[in-house]
Amino acid sequence: MSEFGFSSTADEVLADKDLKGRTVLVTGGYSGLGQETARAMAAKGAHVILSGRDATKLSATADAIAEGTGAKVDTLVCDLASLDSVRKAAAEANDRFERIDLLINNAGVMACDEAKTADGFEMQFGTNHIGHFLLTNLLMPLVEKGDRPRIVNLSSRGHHIAPVDFDDPNFENRPYEKWQSYGQSKTANVLFAVGLEERLADKGIHAYALHPGGIHTNLGRHMTEEDMQNLMARIQKAAEERGEKPDPFKTIPQGAATTCWVATAEELEGAGGLYCEDCHVADEDNEDTGGGVRSYAIDKDKAERLWTMSEEMVGQNFAY
């Protein structure tokens, strides 16, 4: 399906693309994969909106990208761990901007110690899924005005770790475990794309989820040395069981490639609800530890259940 793969970079994926006239909003846009995605798209002429918690970091990154690419770069302060902040950011965006053609839900937190969001949700589920769920739906008036709009959710192969626990998503009745929490939040990112596709495909809006690869970014800022050693041991063991060597870590430009491919690939035109990795659509696979998407992450019934639960958690219904 794609001429690109594991080692492709964001610039290579976008080499023959012209993004002039396209407006791209990237959450978590001032560092890591979000920053590289924004830079690469700005370099192809896109109007980029960087969203994140820290106004100072947003401003500095926006200035650097604008200076380096000549593109128009705006900023939008939004803390995904606060529904109030999300609502204020969405209201500001709807007031300031004309449309969003590409919504890149890139921000996230990984393997943090037990913590709660401002609204009492478990931090990883609340930030990675619930914050993006509310923001995406509140930005929909802008997305609906977009040209061939796409919504891209950054998930992870971490979704292999755990499905969504619909009975206890916030770890209120079971011991908190950081990787189980991360896994269910990444599964939710995939299910959210499935739910969006079911509702919006008829409007010409398509949604996707993806695994960017293993990359050293500040996403891992909460991980201890022991966490990193345990993670590497799991990766090594899984590769040995497959009779393979572990995949090397990707560079940040390589890690942003699948995001850029999913957002722009002509091969995906008119199709959504898909999970992608290494610049291709992944197969459904419940066994392979080295790739694929688990069936529970693309199950339409589970996607509907997650949507209903998410509406209850944010106290707002969204009908399309």
C-alpha positions in Angstrom: 0.0 0.0 0.0 2.9 2.4 0.7 6.3 3.0 -0.6 7.4 4.2 2.9 8.2 2.1 5.9 10.0 1.8 9.3 12.9 4.1 8.6 11.1 6.7 6.5 11.1 10.3 7.9 8.4 12.9 8.0 10.1 15.0 5.3 10.4 12.0 3.0 6.7 11.2 3.4 5.7 14.7 2.7 8.3 15.3 -0.1 5.7 15.5 -3.0 2.9 17.0 -0.9 1.7 20.6 -1.2 0.0 21.6 2.0 -0.6 25.3 1.2 -4.1 26.3 2.2 -4.3 23.5 4.7 -4.8 24.2 8.4 -3.3 21.6 10.8 -3.9 21.6 14.6 -1.4 19.5 16.6 -1.8 18.8 20.3 1.4 18.4 22.2 2.9 20.5 19.5 5.9 22.1 21.3 8.1 19.0 21.8 8.9 15.5 20.4 6.7 14.0 17.7 4.2 16.9 17.8 6.9 19.5 17.1 8.4 17.5 14.3 5.0 16.8 12.7 4.2 20.5 12.9 7.6 21.5 11.5 7.4 19.1 8.6 3.9 20.1 7.6 4.7 23.8 8.0 7.7 23.2 5.6 5.2 22.1 3.0 3.1 25.3 3.4 0.5 24.3 6.0 -0.9 26.8 8.4 -0.1 25.2 11.8 -1.8 25.6 15.1 0.3 24.3 18.0 -1.6 23.3 21.1 -0.2 22.5 24.6 -0.2 23.4 28.2 2.7 25.8 28.4 2.2 29.2 26.7 6.0 30.0 26.9 7.1 26.8 25.2 4.3 27.1 22.6 5.4 30.6 21.7 9.1 29.7 21.4 8.4 26.6 19.3 6.0 28.6 17.0 8.6 31.3 16.5 11.2 28.7 15.6 9.0 26.8 13.1 7.8 30.1 11.5 11.3 31.3 11.2 12.6 28.0 9.8 9.7 27.4 7.3 8.1 30.8 6.5 4.8 29.3 7.4 2.0 30.8 9.5 2.1 29.3 13.0 -0.5 30.0 15.7 -0.7 28.8 19.3 -3.6 27.5 21.4 -3.1 26.9 25.2 -4.9 23.8 26.3 -4.4 21.4 29.2 -6.0 18.1 28.3 -6.0 17.1 32.0 -8.6 19.8 32.6 -12.1 19.8 31.0 -12.4 23.5 31.8 -9.2 24.2 30.0 -10.3 22.1 27.0 -13.6 23.9 26.8 -11.9 27.3 26.9 -9.4 26.3 24.3 -12.1 25.0 22.0 -14.2 28.1 22.3 -11.1 30.2 21.5 -10.3 28.1 18.5 -13.8 28.3 17.1 -13.6 32.1 17.5 -10.1 32.6 16.0 -9.8 30.1 13.2 -11.8 29.4 10.1 -11.4 25.7 9.8 -9.3 22.7 10.6 -8.3 20.3 7.8 -6.1 18.0 9.8 -6.6 17.4 13.5 -3.6 15.6 15.0 -4.3 14.3 18.5 -0.6 13.8 19.4 -0.3 14.8 23.1 0.0 12.2 25.7 1.4 11.0 29.0 3.0 7.5 29.6 3.6 5.3 32.6 3.2 8.0 35.2 2.7 7.3 38.9 -0.9 7.3 40.1 -2.5 10.7 39.7 -5.8 12.4 38.9 -6.8 15.0 36.4 -8.5 18.2 37.5 -11.8 16.4 37.1 -10.8 13.3 39.0 -10.1 11.0 36.2 -7.1 8.7 36.2 -4.3 10.8 34.7 -3.4 8.6 31.6 -6.9 7.8 30.6 -8.1 11.3 31.4 -5.4 13.0 29.4 -4.8 10.6 26.5 -8.4 9.8 25.8 -11.0 11.9 27.7 -9.2 15.3 27.0 -8.9 14.5 23.3 -12.5 13.1 23.2 -13.9 16.4 24.4 -11.5 18.6 22.4 -12.1 16.8 19.2 -15.9 17.0 19.5 -15.8 20.7 20.5 -13.6 21.4 17.5 -15.9 19.6 15.1 -17.5 22.8 13.7 -14.1 23.7 12.4 -13.3 20.2 11.2 -16.6 20.1 9.3 -15.5 23.2 7.4 -12.3 21.6 6.4 -11.3 20.3 3.0 -11.1 16.5 3.0 -10.6 16.6 6.8 -8.9 13.9 8.7 -8.6 13.2 12.5 -5.4 11.4 13.5 -5.1 9.8 17.0 -1.6 8.8 18.2 -2.0 5.5 19.9 0.7 3.0 20.5 1.6 -0.7 20.3 1.1 -0.2 24.0 -2.6 -1.0 23.2 -1.5 -4.6 23.2 -1.1 -4.4 27.0 -4.7 -4.0 27.9 -8.2 -3.4 26.6 -10.4 -0.7 28.2 -11.8 -1.7 31.5 -15.3 -0.3 31.2 -16.2 -1.2 34.7 -13.2 0.6 36.3 -11.4 2.9 33.9 -10.1 5.1 36.7 -8.6 2.3 38.8 -11.0 3.0 41.7 -11.7 -0.6 42.5 -8.4 -2.3 41.5 -4.7 -1.6 42.2 -3.2 1.1 40.0 -0.7 -0.3 37.5 1.0 2.3 35.2 1.4 0.0 32.2 -2.2 -1.4 32.4 -3.3 2.3 32.6 -1.2 3.3 29.6 -2.4 0.3 27.6 -6.1 0.9 28.1 -5.6 4.6 27.2 -4.0 3.7 24.0 -6.7 1.2 23.2 -9.2 4.0 23.8 -7.3 6.1 21.2 -8.0 3.4 18.6 -11.6 2.8 19.6 -12.2 6.6 19.5 -11.0 6.6 15.9 -13.5 3.8 15.1 -16.3 5.7 16.8 -15.5 8.9 14.9 -15.4 7.1 11.6 -18.8 5.5 12.2 -20.3 9.0 12.9 -18.5 11.2 10.4 -17.6 9.1 7.3 -20.8 10.1 5.6 -19.7 13.8 6.1 -16.4 13.1 4.3 -14.5 13.2 7.6 -12.2 10.2 8.3 -10.4 9.2 11.5 -7.4 7.1 12.1 -5.2 5.8 14.9 -1.5 4.9 14.7 1.6 3.6 16.4 4.5 5.9 15.7 7.2 3.4 16.8 9.5 3.3 19.8 11.1 6.7 20.2 13.0 8.4 22.9 11.0 11.6 23.6 9.9 13.4 26.7 6.8 11.2 26.6 9.0 8.9 28.8 9.8 11.6 31.3 7.9 9.7 34.1 9.7 6.5 33.6 12.3 5.4 36.1 15.5 3.6 35.2 13.9 0.4 36.5 10.8 1.1 34.2 13.1 1.5 31.2 15.0 -1.7 32.0 11.8 -3.6 32.4 10.4 -2.2 29.1 13.6 -3.1 27.2 13.5 -6.6 28.8 9.8 -7.1 27.6 10.7 -5.9 24.1 13.7 -8.3 24.0 11.7 -11.3 25.2 8.9 -10.6 22.7 11.4 -10.5 19.9 13.1 -13.7 21.0 9.7 -15.4 21.1 9.2 -14.3 17.4 12.7 -15.5 16.5 13.6 -11.9 15.6 15.8 -9.1 16.8 14.1 -6.2 18.5 13.2 -3.2 16.4 15.7 -0.4 16.9 14.3 2.8 18.4 13.3 5.3 15.8 14.5 8.9 15.5 12.0 11.6 16.1 11.8 12.4 12.3 11.2 8.7 11.7 8.6 8.6 14.5 6.6 11.5 13.0 6.5 9.8 9.6 3.5 7.6 10.1 1.5 10.6 11.5 2.4 12.6 8.3 1.6 9.6 6.1 -1.8 8.9 7.7 -2.7 12.6 7.5 -1.9 13.0 3.8 -1.7 9.6 2.0 -3.8 9.4 -1.1 -4.1 5.7 -0.5 -6.3 6.4 2.5 -8.7 8.7 0.8 -12.3 7.8 1.6 -11.3 5.2 4.2 -11.0 5.5 7.9 -11.4 3.7 11.2 -7.9 2.2 10.6 -4.9 1.6 12.7 -1.5 2.2 11.0 2.1 1.6 11.8 5.4 2.1 9.8 3.4 4.0 7.1 1.0 1.2 6.3 -2.4 -0.1 7.5 -1.8 -2.8 10.2 -3.6 -6.1 10.1 -5.9 -7.3 12.8 -3.8 -9.7 14.9 -4.3 -10.9 18.4 -1.0 -12.9 18.7 1.9 -11.0 17.1 3.8 -9.1 19.7 5.7 -7.2 17.0 2.8 -5.5 15.3 -0.8 -5.5 14.3 -3.9 -4.2 15.9 -5.8 -6.2 18.6 -9.4 -7.0 17.7 -10.7 -5.5 20.9 -9.2 -2.1 19.8 -11.3 -2.0 16.6 -14.4 -3.6 17.9 -17.4 -1.4 16.9 -19.5 -2.4 19.9 -16.7 -1.5 22.2 -16.2 1.8 20.4 -19.8 2.6 21.0 -19.6 1.7 24.6 -16.5 3.9 25.0 -18.3 6.8 23.3 -21.2 6.5 25.7 -19.0 6.3 28.7 -16.9 9.2 27.5 -20.0 11.4 27.1 -21.0 10.5 30.6 -17.6 11.4 31.9 -17.5 14.8 30.2 -21.2 15.5 30.9 -22.0 16.3 27.3 -23.5 14.4 24.4 -22.4 14.7 20.8 -24.6 13.7 17.9 -23.7 13.8 14.2 
